[in-house]
Amino acid sequence: MKFSLRLNNDHPVKDYVAWAQLAESVGFDQFWVSDDLFFRSAPVILTAVALATQRIEIGTCILNPYTINPAEIAMFAATLDEVSGGRFNLGLSSGADDFLGWLGITAEKPRTAVIETVRVVNRLLSGKRAPQQGQFLQWTDEAYLRFEPRRRVPIYIGAMSPRMLEAVGEVADGGLPLLFPPEHYENVMPSIQAGAARAGRNVDDLDIAACIWCSVSDDKAAAEDALREKIAYYGHAMSAMILAQLGLTHTDFDAIQQAVMVENDLEKAKALVRPQMLQIGIVGTTRDLIDRLEKLAGLGVRHISFGPPLGPDVAEAITAIGQDVIPHFRT
């Protein structure tokens, strides 16, 4: 079993360095940082993390080809892999429509954009030229890296919809499917398997991270409050398929989105998060976490990725998961 952490890019850089060092010491395999708009830059954060750690793999979750040109994505990937000594994983996808809308960007043909990006980035990181006359990218034969990359960096696709999940199986080295609730894994894998079968690939060769949200603490009220904040900010951007697992629709998040995005009133937004919405993640002690994750393990999951908020105290949550949860599933 493999274990990873995912964090949003909304903390001071020094915190990520401390958390990554802690995660490395308690047995985590990977450390992912998001690149959400108008927060801190994930490539910069991960550079600091790479220089402060020795073993743990690092990754972006996610970059998108609409706000960052795929040429620059390849540059980031090759450079971070060099800085980290071959420990970088590139997580990418199409980005959230609502957030791209802030910039007046419409994500047209998102699946096509992601697949074409994966293909050109793979060629560039293999030291090859990457001419492309596609629906999203039109590159000439002059598209190539002017330095030798260390290796072809593994590419993970972030996915929520069936079509993007199929793309994981078709072209990626791994997947970052969001599982809200965690048991959603049963609905995710058939799409990944269908994409792999269509491309003549074996899904067992892919690293599929079961991506959950959790908030771990002995103080349940504090743990719930931390999760409410993440749901208030990101809940409206989740796919209809994910919300349907919980009996929710995007309309249920309209008032919350108004409070957090327009009124900039996070406390009001958190107060509007209903108990039903808290089922998006896992709240409670490490024993509660283990009980829910046993179901995932029973479904054949080989990689569990713990996502934000992790807990009201991130360091305490990392330590608790490392001491209680990781040993439980590794033994």
N, C-alpha and C positions, 0 to 999 in steps of 0.2 A: 504494500500500500504506500502511495506517495501522499505527502501533505504539503499544502501551500497556504500562504496568507495573501489576501488582497486588501489594499487600502485605497481610499480616495485620496486625491492630491490636495487636501485642504488643511494640512498641518505644516508647521515649520520644518524645514529640511533636516535640522538636527534631530528631530524626533524620529524620522525614518531611519536615520543612521543607527540610533540607539535601538529601535525596534528590530531592525534587520540583524544587528549583532546578537540581540536576545533570541530572536527566532532561530538563528544559526546554532546557538548554544543549546537550545532545547529540542533540536531534531527536525525542524522544518526543512523541506527540500527546495522550496521556491518562495520568492517574495515579489509580488506583483503590485504595481502602483498605477492607478488610473490617470488619464490625461484629460479630465473634464474641463470644459471651457472656463476661462477666467479665474482658475485656481493656479497653483504652482505647476511648473513644467515637469512632467514625468521624466523626460530624458535627463534633465539636470539633477533631479532628486536621485535617480538611479545611478548617475555617475558618482555622486557622493557615497551612495550605498556600496557600489562596487569597490571603491577605494578603501572602504572600512571593513570589508568582509573577505573571507577566504574561500568558503565552500558553497554557500547557498546560491542557487540560481536566481537571476533577477529577470523581470519582464514588465512590459507595458500592457495595461488592460483598460482601455485600448487606444491605439492611434487610428485615425480614419483618413481616407484619401481625399476628403472634401476640404478639410481645413489644412492638411499637410500633404503636399505633393508626394506621390509615391517615390520620386527620386530622392526626396529628403528623408522619407521613411527608411529607405535603403541605407542612406548615409548614417542616420541615427543608429540603425541596427548594427552595421559593420563597425562603427566607432565604439558603441557600448560593448560590443562583443570583444573588441580589442582591449578596452579599458578593464573589463572584468576577467580577462584571461579565458574567454570562451564559455562564459556563464550566462549569456543573454538569450532570452526568448522574446520573440516579437509577437505581441498580441495586437490584432487589428480587426476592425469591422467597419460598418458604415456610419456609426455614430447615431445618436438619438435625434429624431426629427425635430422635437421641440427645442432642443438646445441649438441645433444648426439653424433653426428659424430665427434665433436672436441675431444671426449674421446675415439674414436674408438668403440663406442657402437652402435650396431644395435638393434633397438627396435622391436624384433621379437614377433609376436602375441600380439600386444599392447592391443587390447580389452580383450583378455584372461588374460593378465598380470594384467590389472586394475580390472577386475571382481574377480579374485582370491585374489588379494590384499584386496579389499573391504571385502570379506568374512572372511579372516583370521583376519583382523584388527577388524572387528565387534565382532568376537568371543573373541579376546584378551581383548577388551575394555568392554566386558560383563563379564569379570572375568573367562573365560573358557579356556580350552586348545584348541589349534588350529592345530591339525595334518592335513596335506594336501599333498596328492599325486596327484598333478595336472600336467598340461603341463608347467606351469611356476614355481610353487613352490613345493618343495618336503620337507615337514617338518615332524618331528617326534612328538610323543606324549609329548615330553619335551618342546614343544613350548607353553609357557604360561608366563604371567607377574608374577613376583615374588612380586608384591604388589597389593593392591586392587584399581582399577581405580575408580574415582569418579562416572562415568556413562559411558554408551556407547555414545561416541561423535558422533554427526551427521556427515555424510560423503557426500560431494558434489563432483561430477565428472565434471572436466573441459572437454568441448567437442566442436569440430568443425565438425567432419565427421558424416554422418548418423549412422554408426555402433556404434560410441562412444555415440552419442545422445541416441540411443536405450538402451545402458547400463545404462544411467541415469535413464530411466524409469524402468529398470529391477531390479537394486540392490541399488540405492543410495537414500539418504534422500533429496537430492537437486541437482541442476545442475547449472553449470557456463558456459552456452553456449555463445560463442562469437558472437555478432551480428554486422557484418560489411557488409553492413550498418545496422542501427537499424531495419529497416523493414524486415530484414532477419528472424525475429521471426516467420513469417508465414511459413517459410520452416523448421524451427527447431522443432516446436511443434509436427508435425505429427510423426516424428521419436521417440521422447520421449514417445508419446502416444502409439505408436506401441509396444515399449519395455515394457511399463507398462501393456498393455493389455495381452501380451504374458506371463507375470509373474503373472497375476491375481491381479494387483495392481491398485489403483485409482490415476491417475496423479494429482488430486486435493489435495492429501495428501503430494505432493512434493513441496519443495521451489525452484522454477525455477527462477533464477536471470537473467533478461535480461541484459547481459553484453555489454555495449557500451564503446567507446572511446569518450572523449569530450575535448575541449579546450576552456574554457570560459574566455572572457575578452572583455572590451569595445574597446580594441586595436586589431582590426581584424588581422593586419599584425603580431603582436606578437603572437596571438593565433594560426595562421596558422603555424608560425615557430616552435612553440612547438610541434604541431601535426606532422609536417614534420620529426622531429627528431625521434619520435616513429615509424613512418612508415618506415623510412630509416633503423632502426635497426631490426624491427620485421616483416615487410611486406613480406619478402621472405619466412617466416616460416608459413604463413597462408595456410589454406587448399585450394585446387583447387575449392571446392564448394563455399567458401566464395569469392574468387577472381572473380569467374564467375558472382556473383551478380553485380559486378561493370564493367563487360566486360574486365577483366584483366586475365592474366596468370602468372605463375611463371617466364616466360621468360622476362616479363616486369620489373622484379626486378633484373635481372642479373647484370646490370651495377651498380645499387645501392648497391647490396650485395658485389660486388668487391670493391667498394669505401670504405664501412664502415667496412667490415670484413677483407679484405686483405690489403688494403692501409691504413686503420685506419684514413681515412679522412672524418669525419662526415659532415663537411661543403659541401664538394663536393657531398656527398650522398644526403644531404637535397636538394641541387640545382637540383638534378635529379628526385625528387618527383614531379610527374605531378599533375595538378589540379584534374584530374579524381581520383587519388589515395586519395585525401583529403576527398572524399566521404565515406571513411572507417569510419570516425568519424563525430562528429558534432562540427563545429567551429562557434564562435560568442558570442553573449550576452546570458543572461539567457532567454530572450524572444525567441531567436532563438532555444535554447535548449527545451523550453516548447513546441514550435510549432512542432518540430520533435517528441517529446515524446508523444504528444497527440495521435499520430497514434498508438504508442505502447499501451497506455492505452485503446484505442478503441479495440485493439486486445485481451484484457483480461489480460494483464500483471499485476502481483501482487507484483513484486519486480523489481526495477530498480537499476542496479549497475553501478556507474559512474567510468570509468577507465581512465588510464593515456593518456595524460599528465595532465588532469584536467584543466590546464591553464598555462600561462607563470609564474604566481605567484600562487603556489598551495594553500597557505593559503587563498588568496583572492578568489580563485575559490570555495573552500570549504564553505567559508562564504556566497558567492553569491548564491550557490546552496541551502544552508541551509535556507537562508532568502527568496529566491524567488521561487525556484522550488519545494522544499518539501512541503511548505504550499499550493501551488497551487494544487497539486495532492492529498494531504490529506484532503482538504476541498471540 
